């Protein structure tokens, strides 16, 4: 049944997108519907304020509806100090803390404008946008690597670390810059010790006059790692050690110094200096993929066949992801889209099918 206002269909209205029947009730999330089009907004504490500001903007040309709002609220909308009308509308920025919050969250442009002319407003067509609801998708390993590089540069700029240290410490914090910054500035030494990244404040020794390699005992050892272990290893032994680890799989990302009782992680730059091109490319793929594999569920691989895309958790309470490869899947459990059935129901159904299949197979086996 269509919503009516004074006997007519409304020109604009707020729509709740989150089911409020569960207990405790989830945080409300509103969007603004105008003439069969929709403004989709980011969730959060300011969602209602943004939605209200957009609704009033949409109704400004309808004086009867607009004037029904309290005068004090209209003054805020029309005043020069209006925080909703300042900033860069093309980027969806607001002034003051709102802008800082949006920047710190690294959100994408919201795609709406607060210009007076409704023709300049960038609406999102609801029908064509049904499979792209507030989701961030990395379509290839190249885009994932660009994101990894961006996070690394941000960590380097904030802390003054070198790239090796930033990569290892960030990965140990699930590639979450906010978690990394909090842990680093609270107790950098504890973070380094937990992950296994010593501060590079010691001079690397040369092979000249050094003791023999502790593995082959035929070549002088070199100090290629900033650790305090007494053992040294020659470049050939280091190369074989790294090559074997990369050939075995992504466990090479957690490779430690071969010295007994040393927990120091091997630096990416050491892999780059000793590995052949094919093995280095393999190592780089593992390192890029760790942005998803070590994200603790914040990013997930698309289950589509031969697809290397990854997606972040959709905003707005929706769990459906539609990949450019055409695959639609549930972000939470990785199965095909199963709304309105819950992930737990799907899991129990699959377990039931497996158990029944096992029983049937056992029954007909000789």
N, C-alpha and C positions, 0 to 999 in steps of 0.2 A: 504494500500500500504506500503510495507516494506521500511524502511529507507535504502538508499544506500550511500556508501562512496567509491569514485573512482571505481564505478561500482560493488562493492561487499558489502555484508551485513557487518555492523560494528561488530567488536569483543566485543566492549563495548561502551556504550553511556549513557548519562544522560536523564532521563525521568521526565517530569513535572507531578505531581500527583494532583495538585489543579487547578480547573477550573478558568481561568483568564478572562472569559467573563464578570463577574459581575462588577459593578462600585459602589464604588471604588474597585480596584483590590485587592484581598487578597494577603498575603505574599506568595511568591513562595515556593514550597516544592519539592525537587528533590530526586530521587532515582537512583541508578546505576544498569543498566541491563547488564549482562555479560552471553553470551551463554545460553540464555533462563532462567537464574536465576537472582535474584535481591538482591541488598543490600538495605535494608530499613533503613532510618536514622531518627533521631529525628528531629522534626521541630524546627525552631528558627533562630536567626540571623546568626548562623554558619553553617546552613544546606548546603548552596552552597559551602562553603569552604571545608566541610567534603566530600561532593559529588565529588568535583573536585579532592581532594587528593586521594580518592578511585579510581576514573576514571583513573588518571595517574598511580596509582599503578597497576591497572589491565592491562594497556597498556605498561608496562615497558618491557615486553618480545617481544612486537611488535615494533621493533626499528623505523620502518617507521612512525607509528602513534605517538609514544612517542616523537620522535625528532621534530615533527611538533609544539610542545609546545615551547614557548619562553625559551631560555637558562636560563634566570634568574629564571623562575618558576621551571625548572628542577633542578637548583642548590638548591633551597629551599627543594625540595623533597629529594634530595640525600645528603644534608648537615647533618653534625652531630648534628646541633642545630635545626633540623626540629621539630617543635612542634607537628606535626601530627604523627611522628614516635616514639616519646618518651612516657613514661608512661607505663602502663600495658595494652598491647593490648587485653588480654583476658577479661578485664573489660571495654574496650573501653575508657580508660582514656587518657587524653591529659595533657600536662604540663601547668603550670601557671594557668591563670584565667580560661582557658577552663576546666581544671580538677575541679577547685573549683565550677564552674557553674554547671557541671554535678553532683557533689556530693551534692550540695545544692538543686538541683531539685529532688534528690532521685530517679533517673531513674534506670531502670533495665539495665543489661549488653546489649550492642548493638549487640554483637554476630558477630563481624568481626575482622579480624587480618590484620596486615600490614607486615607479613613475606614475604620474597622475593619469596618463593615457593608458587605458586598459589594453589598447592594441600593442603596446610595448611590453606587456607582461609575458614572460616565457612560461606558459603553462605546460604541464606534462600530460599528454593524452593518456587517459586511464586505460583504454582498451589496448593500445600498443605497448604500454609499459607494464602489463600484467606480469611478464616474466623477468622484469629487471627491477624489482622493488628494493631499492636502497641496498644493493649488494655490490661488493668490490671484487672483481674477478681479474686475476693475473692470467692472461691468455697464453703465455708461453714461459719457458725458462728464462728467456731474455728479459721479459718484464719483471720476473721474480728477481733476477740478478740486479736489475736497476734499483729495485726496492731495497735489496740487501746493501747495495752501495750507498744508498741514501741514508739508511739507518746507521751504517758505519760512519759516514761523514758527520752525521749529527752527534754521535757519541764522541768522536774525535774533537769536534768543535767545543763540546760542553766540558770535556775533561782534560784535554791536552794529551791524551794517550796516543801512541802510535797505532797504525792500522792493525797490526798483528794483535796487540793487546785488546783493542776495541772489539775486533771480531770475536775473539775467544770469550771475552767477558760478556758481550752481548748474547752470544749463543747460550752461555751458561744461565742467562736471565730470560730465556725463551724469546729472544729477539724483541723484547719489550723495552723500549728506551726509557719509559717512565720508571719501570721496576729497576732497571740498571742504574739510572741516575740516583734514585733513592738509596740503593744499596751502596753505591760507590761513595757518595758524599757522606753517608752515615758512618761507614767504616770500610775504607778502601782495602786495607790490609786483610780484613776478614774475608772480603769478597775474593781477593786474589788467592788467598789460602784455600778457600772452599773450592774454587774452580781449578786452581793449579796454574796460575799465571804470575810468575815472579816479576818484580820490577826490573827492568833492564838498566841497571846502574853499574854493571860490572863490565870490564874490558874483556872482549873475546880474545883468547890466546891464540897464537899462531902455532903451526905444526913444528916450527923450528925449536929444538930443545925440549919438546914436550914428551911425556912418557908414551910408551907404546899403546896402541889401541887395545882396549880391554876386551875386544871380541876376537880379532884375528891375531893379535900380538906380533904383527909383522910390519905395520906402518905406524908412524907417529900419530897420536890422537890429536884432535882439535876440539876446542871449546866452541861449539856452534849453538849452544843453548844457554840462556842466562840462569842456570841453576848451580847450586853449590855442591853437586855430587863430585866425589874425587875421581871417578872414572871418566876417561876421555875415549872418543871413538874416531876412527879415520873416516874420510868422506865416502870411501867405497862401502864400508860397513853401514854407514848412515843411509846411503842410497839403497842398498839392498833391503834394509829395514823398512824404509818408507815404501819402496816398490811392493814388497810383500803385503804390507798393510792395505795399500790401495787396491791391489788385485783381489783381496779377500772381501772388500765391500766397504760400506759407509762407516764401519767401525773405525776407519782410519781417522775420522774426525776427532775421536777420543784417544788417539795414540799418545802415549806418554814417553818420556825419555827412557831409553833402555837401561839406564843405570839402576842398580838395585836400590829399592826404597825411594826412588825419585818419582814424584807425582807431577812433574812439570809437563804441560801439554806441548806438543810439537807445534811450532809456529807455522802458519800458512806460507810465510816467505821462505822457510826452509824447504817445504815441499816444492815451491816454485823454482828454487835454485838447483835442486838435485834430480827432479823427475824428468823423464823424457816427455815430449809433447803429448803423446796419446794418454799416458798415465796422468799427466797434469790436467788434461781436459776432463778425465774421469773424476779426479779429485775435486775439480771446480764444480762439476755437476752435483757431487755429493754436498759440497758446501752451500751451493745455491738451494738445493732441495731441503737443506736443514731449516731454511726459513719456514717451511711448512711442517716438516717432520718434528721439529723441536719447538713448535709454537704452543704446545700444550692445548691443542684443540681450537686455537684462534683462527688458524687457516687449515683448509682440508683440500686434498687432491680431488679433482673431478673423477668419478668412477667410469666415465665414458671410455670406450675402447680407443686405444692409441691417442688419448688426449693427455696433454701435459699441463693443462690449465689448473689453477688453484683458486679457491674462493675464500673470502673472509665471511664471518658470520653475518647474515643479513640483519639489518636493523629493523626496528618496528615490530618485533615479536614474531616475524615470519621466519620459517626455517627452510622454505623452498628456495633452491638455487637453480637457475636456468643458465647453463653454460653455452657459450657461443658454438660449441660442437653439436648442440641440439639436445644434450642430456639434461633432464630435470631430475633433481635428487634432493633428499632431505639432508640438510647440513648437520643436524644433530646426530643422526645414526648412519648416514651414508647410503641408505637404501633408496629405492625409487620413492617419489613423492607419494605419501600415504594419507594425506588429510582426508577426513577429520580424525582418522585413527592415530593414536599416540604411538611414539617410538617404542614404549614399553610393551604395548599390545602386539606390535609387529615382531618384537624380539621373542615374546612368548609363543607367538604363532609359528615362527621359524623353528624354535626349539621343539615344539610339538610335532611339526612335520619331520624334523630330523629323527626324533625318538621313534615315531611311528614307522619311518622308513627303515630304521635300524632293526626294529622288532620284526618287520615284515621280511627283511633280508635274512635275518637270523632264522626265522621260521622256515623259510624255503631252502635254506642251505643244507646240504647233506651232512 
